[in-house]
Amino acid sequence: MLKLIKKNLFLLLFIAAGVAVVVISIFAQSMMQHSADIIGEASIDKMLALSKAAAMLFDADEVDNYMVPADMEKEGYEILRQKLIAFTRENDLEYTYLMRLDTATNMMQFIADNTEVDFTGLSTPQVAREETPDIALAGQAAAVPIRSYSDGWEGYIT
């Protein structure tokens, strides 16, 4: 038996090293996934807190003054956009927007966003209704997990 072990020592060490590498790899992958989950949850929590803060900046009656593309020419519309732009910068966000449910079409209507050039506004085509905005319309902050929900916005939380 001892002779067999000595003869195959390198093979046994190689197998043991392979098993160790597999075990360490599985553990490392588990730890990375756990870390990614924690980061994702923390990001969603931050996004929910920011959405609540943004909701306090804008009055629904004020926003309701902007319903059709011609309303984008009103003086208050640019003030609204500048508040949104400032909020985005202060909170180190990539993209921020206001939208509402258009009850006539049952679709979501963009009101304004934070981009300085080629911005999204009332003239932007409406988008299909989704579950998460419906939760927000009911008065509860909600976030869509990181996923590809729209071309060009992969990897974002909304």
Backbone as CSV, one residue per row, in Angstrom:
resi,resn,N_x,N_y,N_z,CA_x,CA_y,CA_z,C_x,C_y,C_z
1,MET,0.827,-1.192,0.000,0.000,0.000,0.000,0.872,1.257,0.000
2,LEU,1.880,1.273,0.868,2.790,2.407,0.949,3.528,2.604,-0.363
3,LYS,3.872,1.501,-0.982,4.562,1.554,-2.270,3.640,2.157,-3.331
4,LEU,2.360,1.805,-3.301,1.376,2.331,-4.255,1.186,3.841,-4.060
5,ILE,1.154,4.287,-2.809,1.004,5.717,-2.506,2.224,6.483,-3.008
6,LYS,3.437,5.953,-2.717,4.655,6.621,-3.171,4.692,6.702,-4.688
7,LYS,4.263,5.637,-5.349,4.297,5.578,-6.804,3.330,6.602,-7.411
8,ASN,2.201,6.834,-6.773,1.162,7.722,-7.313,1.038,9.032,-6.523
9,LEU,2.108,9.395,-5.799,2.076,10.584,-4.966,1.738,11.835,-5.774
10,PHE,2.383,11.994,-6.915,2.103,13.183,-7.720,0.662,13.203,-8.216
11,LEU,0.137,12.062,-8.587,-1.254,11.978,-9.030,-2.200,12.320,-7.882
12,LEU,-1.920,11.804,-6.684,-2.761,12.095,-5.527,-2.696,13.583,-5.155
13,LEU,-1.500,14.163,-5.206,-1.366,15.597,-4.927,-2.108,16.425,-5.972
14,PHE,-2.026,16.010,-7.217,-2.722,16.713,-8.290,-4.241,16.653,-8.068
15,ILE,-4.757,15.500,-7.720,-6.192,15.340,-7.454,-6.600,16.180,-6.240
16,ALA,-5.801,16.151,-5.189,-6.100,16.930,-3.985,-6.100,18.428,-4.309
17,ALA,-5.130,18.866,-5.099,-5.071,20.281,-5.486,-6.285,20.649,-6.329
18,GLY,-6.683,19.765,-7.227,-7.865,20.012,-8.057,-9.125,20.140,-7.221
19,VAL,-9.280,19.260,-6.233,-10.441,19.329,-5.339,-10.412,20.641,-4.547
20,ALA,-9.230,21.030,-4.079,-9.109,22.287,-3.326,-9.485,23.477,-4.202
21,VAL,-9.034,23.475,-5.450,-9.359,24.571,-6.367,-10.869,24.635,-6.601
22,VAL,-11.517,23.518,-6.782,-12.963,23.487,-7.005,-13.697,24.015,-5.771
23,VAL,-13.304,23.568,-4.586,-13.952,24.012,-3.352,-13.751,25.521,-3.165
24,ILE,-12.536,26.002,-3.365,-12.261,27.440,-3.218,-13.039,28.238,-4.263
25,SER,-13.119,27.738,-5.474,-13.862,28.435,-6.539,-15.346,28.535,-6.202
26,ILE,-15.913,27.473,-5.707,-17.331,27.485,-5.336,-17.554,28.477,-4.198
27,PHE,-16.666,28.465,-3.204,-16.785,29.400,-2.089,-16.643,30.844,-2.564
28,ALA,-15.655,31.108,-3.409,-15.429,32.473,-3.910,-16.622,32.957,-4.734
29,GLN,-17.166,32.092,-5.571,-18.329,32.469,-6.373,-19.514,32.770,-5.483
30,SER,-19.690,31.985,-4.443,-20.781,32.220,-3.488,-20.603,33.561,-2.788
31,MET,-19.385,33.873,-2.384,-19.121,35.143,-1.710,-19.324,36.321,-2.670
32,MET,-18.901,36.178,-3.911,-19.092,37.256,-4.894,-20.572,37.489,-5.156
33,GLN,-21.339,36.411,-5.270,-22.774,36.552,-5.503,-23.451,37.216,-4.308
34,HIS,-23.039,36.832,-3.117,-23.590,37.441,-1.903,-23.268,38.935,-1.857
35,SER,-22.034,39.296,-2.196,-21.632,40.706,-2.220,-22.442,41.481,-3.260
36,ALA,-22.619,40.888,-4.436,-23.406,41.545,-5.489,-24.850,41.739,-5.031
37,ASP,-25.413,40.767,-4.344,-26.783,40.884,-3.835,-26.889,42.014,-2.815
38,ILE,-25.910,42.123,-1.941,-25.918,43.184,-0.930,-25.816,44.553,-1.598
39,ILE,-24.930,44.675,-2.577,-24.781,45.945,-3.296,-26.078,46.295,-4.015
40,GLY,-26.698,45.304,-4.654,-27.968,45.541,-5.343,-29.058,46.003,-4.387
41,GLU,-29.166,45.351,-3.239,-30.173,45.741,-2.245,-29.910,47.141,-1.701
42,ALA,-28.638,47.447,-1.442,-28.292,48.784,-0.935,-28.603,49.850,-1.985
43,SER,-28.348,49.527,-3.246,-28.638,50.476,-4.325,-30.136,50.721,-4.442
44,ILE,-30.911,49.669,-4.323,-32.372,49.819,-4.382,-32.863,50.641,-3.192
45,ASP,-32.318,50.374,-2.003,-32.713,51.157,-0.823,-32.393,52.638,-1.024
46,LYS,-31.212,52.922,-1.579,-30.834,54.318,-1.840,-31.778,54.934,-2.872
47,MET,-32.101,54.176,-3.916,-32.989,54.691,-4.957,-34.377,54.995,-4.392
48,LEU,-34.870,54.139,-3.516,-36.177,54.382,-2.901,-36.152,55.635,-2.034
49,ALA,-35.078,55.806,-1.270,-34.957,57.006,-0.430,-34.884,58.256,-1.298
50,LEU,-34.142,58.185,-2.396,-34.039,59.340,-3.292,-35.364,59.637,-3.982
51,SER,-36.105,58.594,-4.324,-37.398,58.842,-4.977,-38.365,59.528,-4.008
52,LYS,-38.290,59.171,-2.734,-39.132,59.837,-1.732,-38.708,61.299,-1.558
53,ALA,-37.401,61.538,-1.586,-36.910,62.921,-1.478,-37.335,63.731,-2.696
54,ALA,-37.254,63.137,-3.877,-37.666,63.837,-5.098,-39.157,64.144,-5.067
55,ALA,-39.939,63.229,-4.522,-41.389,63.447,-4.456,-41.731,64.668,-3.610
56,MET,-40.893,64.978,-2.644,-41.148,66.154,-1.813,-40.770,67.456,-2.521
57,LEU,-39.956,67.366,-3.575,-39.543,68.565,-4.313,-40.604,69.064,-5.291
58,PHE,-41.461,68.162,-5.723,-42.410,68.499,-6.782,-43.840,68.358,-6.282
59,ASP,-44.626,69.379,-6.539,-46.029,69.399,-6.159,-46.857,68.864,-7.333
60,ALA,-47.749,67.948,-7.068,-48.554,67.349,-8.136,-49.362,68.396,-8.898
61,ASP,-49.904,69.371,-8.181,-50.669,70.426,-8.854,-49.777,71.228,-9.798
62,GLU,-48.542,71.488,-9.382,-47.595,72.203,-10.232,-47.281,71.391,-11.490
63,VAL,-47.005,70.099,-11.300,-46.666,69.233,-12.422,-47.856,69.099,-13.377
64,ASP,-49.060,69.153,-12.840,-50.255,69.034,-13.685,-50.463,70.244,-14.601
65,ASN,-49.666,71.289,-14.435,-49.725,72.428,-15.356,-49.096,72.098,-16.708
66,TYR,-48.436,70.954,-16.784,-47.712,70.575,-17.998,-48.279,69.255,-18.519
67,MET,-49.197,69.385,-19.472,-49.920,68.208,-19.968,-49.660,67.914,-21.444
68,VAL,-49.412,68.937,-22.231,-49.258,68.776,-23.685,-47.928,69.408,-24.109
69,PRO,-47.409,69.023,-25.271,-46.113,69.560,-25.704,-46.020,71.089,-25.672
70,ALA,-47.100,71.796,-25.967,-47.063,73.271,-25.946,-46.757,73.798,-24.544
71,ASP,-47.081,73.027,-23.515,-46.814,73.451,-22.136,-45.320,73.505,-21.824
72,MET,-44.505,72.878,-22.670,-43.060,72.901,-22.464,-42.495,74.310,-22.693
73,GLU,-43.270,75.162,-23.309,-42.834,76.536,-23.563,-43.128,77.456,-22.374
74,LYS,-43.903,76.995,-21.421,-44.219,77.808,-20.254,-42.967,78.030,-19.412
75,GLU,-42.888,79.200,-18.784,-41.728,79.562,-17.972,-41.502,78.555,-16.836
76,GLY,-42.550,78.122,-16.204,-42.436,77.208,-15.072,-41.889,75.846,-15.450
77,TYR,-42.057,75.457,-16.708,-41.572,74.139,-17.149,-40.049,74.080,-17.038
78,GLU,-39.369,75.126,-17.473,-37.900,75.137,-17.386,-37.450,75.179,-15.928
79,ILE,-38.185,75.845,-15.076,-37.862,75.859,-13.641,-37.989,74.441,-13.082
80,LEU,-39.036,73.741,-13.464,-39.246,72.356,-13.044,-38.067,71.490,-13.497
81,ARG,-37.663,71.646,-14.762,-36.526,70.867,-15.285,-35.242,71.202,-14.535
82,GLN,-35.033,72.466,-14.225,-33.811,72.860,-13.518,-33.785,72.280,-12.100
83,LYS,-34.938,72.183,-11.459,-35.007,71.537,-10.140,-34.616,70.061,-10.267
84,LEU,-35.091,69.430,-11.332,-34.783,68.022,-11.571,-33.292,67.837,-11.875
85,ILE,-32.735,68.724,-12.664,-31.302,68.672,-12.997,-30.460,68.852,-11.733
86,ALA,-30.824,69.822,-10.898,-30.083,70.064,-9.652,-30.172,68.853,-8.728
87,PHE,-31.345,68.275,-8.610,-31.527,67.085,-7.765,-30.635,65.946,-8.260
88,THR,-30.573,65.770,-9.559,-29.765,64.700,-10.146,-28.291,64.902,-9.830
89,ARG,-27.810,66.115,-10.008,-26.397,66.412,-9.730,-26.070,66.252,-8.249
90,GLU,-26.921,66.791,-7.391,-26.668,66.749,-5.943,-26.620,65.329,-5.404
91,ASN,-27.333,64.432,-6.056,-27.422,63.055,-5.565,-26.633,62.063,-6.404
92,ASP,-25.789,62.583,-7.292,-24.900,61.748,-8.101,-25.664,60.647,-8.846
93,LEU,-26.739,61.060,-9.513,-27.545,60.136,-10.296,-27.217,60.290,-11.771
94,GLU,-27.494,59.267,-12.524,-27.242,59.289,-13.964,-28.413,59.914,-14.716
95,TYR,-29.613,59.512,-14.362,-30.790,59.935,-15.119,-31.979,60.025,-14.171
96,THR,-32.703,61.122,-14.265,-33.881,61.327,-13.427,-34.997,61.861,-14.309
97,TYR,-36.212,61.420,-14.061,-37.330,61.871,-14.885,-38.609,61.930,-14.074
98,LEU,-39.531,62.717,-14.581,-40.887,62.764,-14.035,-41.812,62.167,-15.078
99,MET,-42.744,61.369,-14.628,-43.742,60.829,-15.552,-45.070,60.699,-14.835
100,ARG,-46.119,60.563,-15.625,-47.467,60.417,-15.052,-48.240,59.409,-15.892
101,LEU,-49.326,58.949,-15.312,-50.254,58.085,-16.039,-51.215,58.975,-16.812
102,ASP,-51.281,58.760,-18.113,-52.270,59.449,-18.945,-53.521,58.567,-18.931
103,THR,-54.533,58.993,-18.211,-55.729,58.165,-18.051,-56.501,58.005,-19.357
104,ALA,-56.319,58.925,-20.299,-57.016,58.820,-21.585,-56.463,57.673,-22.423
105,THR,-55.141,57.468,-22.355,-54.514,56.411,-23.165,-54.115,55.197,-22.341
106,ASN,-54.139,55.329,-21.009,-53.695,54.276,-20.091,-52.225,53.929,-20.329
107,MET,-51.456,54.949,-20.705,-50.021,54.782,-20.907,-49.287,55.806,-20.047
108,MET,-47.988,55.587,-19.882,-47.174,56.490,-19.081,-46.640,57.612,-19.970
109,GLN,-46.760,58.848,-19.471,-46.328,60.028,-20.205,-45.127,60.653,-19.493
110,PHE,-44.037,60.828,-20.223,-42.887,61.544,-19.669,-43.230,63.019,-19.593
111,ILE,-42.817,63.650,-18.514,-43.048,65.079,-18.326,-41.739,65.834,-18.553
112,ALA,-40.695,65.392,-17.891,-39.387,66.044,-18.023,-38.305,65.095,-17.538
113,ASP,-37.062,65.363,-17.960,-35.918,64.621,-17.439,-34.776,65.583,-17.166
114,ASN,-33.643,65.043,-16.733,-32.519,65.875,-16.323,-31.502,66.150,-17.420
115,THR,-31.686,65.615,-18.607,-30.670,65.806,-19.638,-30.743,67.223,-20.196
116,GLU,-29.578,67.793,-20.451,-29.500,69.176,-20.910,-29.761,69.284,-22.414
117,VAL,-29.346,68.269,-23.155,-29.499,68.278,-24.606,-30.377,67.091,-24.990
118,ASP,-31.239,67.305,-25.962,-32.094,66.227,-26.465,-32.894,65.586,-25.328
119,PHE,-33.511,66.426,-24.522,-34.188,65.925,-23.329,-35.541,65.287,-23.655
120,THR,-35.979,64.460,-22.724,-37.281,63.816,-22.800,-38.310,64.767,-22.205
121,GLY,-39.404,64.953,-22.900,-40.439,65.834,-22.393,-41.810,65.374,-22.832
122,LEU,-42.735,66.284,-22.801,-44.127,65.957,-23.114,-44.319,65.521,-24.564
123,SER,-43.387,65.881,-25.448,-43.515,65.502,-26.857,-42.988,64.088,-27.121
124,THR,-42.366,63.474,-26.120,-41.854,62.115,-26.258,-43.022,61.130,-26.299
125,PRO,-42.961,60.137,-27.197,-44.056,59.153,-27.241,-44.281,58.483,-25.885
126,GLN,-45.524,58.240,-25.590,-45.862,57.578,-24.334,-45.383,56.131,-24.366
127,VAL,-45.206,55.573,-23.183,-44.717,54.203,-23.079,-45.761,53.342,-22.369
128,ALA,-45.678,52.055,-22.621,-46.629,51.115,-22.023,-46.543,51.160,-20.502
129,ARG,-47.660,50.935,-19.899,-47.756,50.906,-18.443,-47.042,49.682,-17.908
130,GLU,-46.335,49.860,-16.803,-45.660,48.749,-16.148,-46.134,48.651,-14.704
131,GLU,-45.807,47.565,-14.071,-46.276,47.306,-12.706,-45.703,48.291,-11.691
132,THR,-44.411,48.582,-11.766,-43.780,49.413,-10.742,-44.329,50.839,-10.702
133,PRO,-44.513,51.518,-11.855,-45.130,52.847,-11.765,-46.533,52.811,-11.149
134,ASP,-47.259,51.720,-11.377,-48.577,51.597,-10.758,-48.462,51.580,-9.235
135,ILE,-47.428,50.927,-8.723,-47.200,50.912,-7.273,-46.914,52.331,-6.794
136,ALA,-46.095,53.066,-7.570,-45.773,54.455,-7.217,-47.021,55.333,-7.272
137,LEU,-47.874,55.096,-8.263,-49.105,55.881,-8.373,-50.024,55.658,-7.174
138,ALA,-49.885,54.492,-6.542,-50.679,54.193,-5.354,-50.069,54.822,-4.103
139,GLY,-48.926,55.514,-4.268,-48.326,56.227,-3.149,-47.207,55.501,-2.436
140,GLN,-46.727,54.407,-3.006,-45.655,53.650,-2.367,-44.432,53.659,-3.281
141,ALA,-43.270,54.009,-2.741,-42.034,53.987,-3.522,-41.682,52.540,-3.852
142,ALA,-41.251,52.311,-5.074,-40.872,50.970,-5.516,-39.734,51.095,-6.507
143,ALA,-38.934,50.053,-6.627,-37.818,50.053,-7.571,-37.870,48.789,-8.410
144,VAL,-37.483,48.950,-9.662,-37.347,47.803,-10.553,-35.924,47.293,-10.383
145,PRO,-35.738,46.004,-10.121,-34.375,45.487,-9.947,-33.540,45.675,-11.221
146,ILE,-32.220,45.557,-11.063,-31.343,45.670,-12.225,-31.724,44.591,-13.224
147,ARG,-32.031,45.035,-14.436,-32.365,44.110,-15.526,-32.409,44.924,-16.808
148,SER,-32.551,44.249,-17.915,-32.676,44.939,-19.191,-34.154,45.151,-19.459
149,TYR,-34.643,46.351,-19.199,-36.056,46.618,-19.404,-36.294,47.570,-20.561
150,SER,-35.237,48.118,-21.127,-35.379,49.045,-22.241,-34.025,49.154,-22.937
151,ASP,-34.019,49.154,-24.255,-32.763,49.258,-24.993,-32.005,50.508,-24.593
152,GLY,-30.736,50.351,-24.297,-29.900,51.466,-23.909,-29.850,51.704,-22.410
153,TRP,-30.677,51.024,-21.640,-30.731,51.234,-20.192,-30.432,49.954,-19.428
154,GLU,-29.693,49.052,-20.038,-29.342,47.799,-19.386,-28.476,48.092,-18.165
155,GLY,-28.723,47.377,-17.073,-27.909,47.517,-15.883,-28.276,48.677,-14.980
156,TYR,-29.377,49.346,-15.249,-29.815,50.448,-14.401,-30.911,49.981,-13.463
157,ILE,-31.024,50.652,-12.318,-32.146,50.443,-11.398,-33.066,51.629,-11.576
158,THR,-34.340,51.393,-11.679,-35.292,52.488,-11.816,-36.391,52.343,-10.793
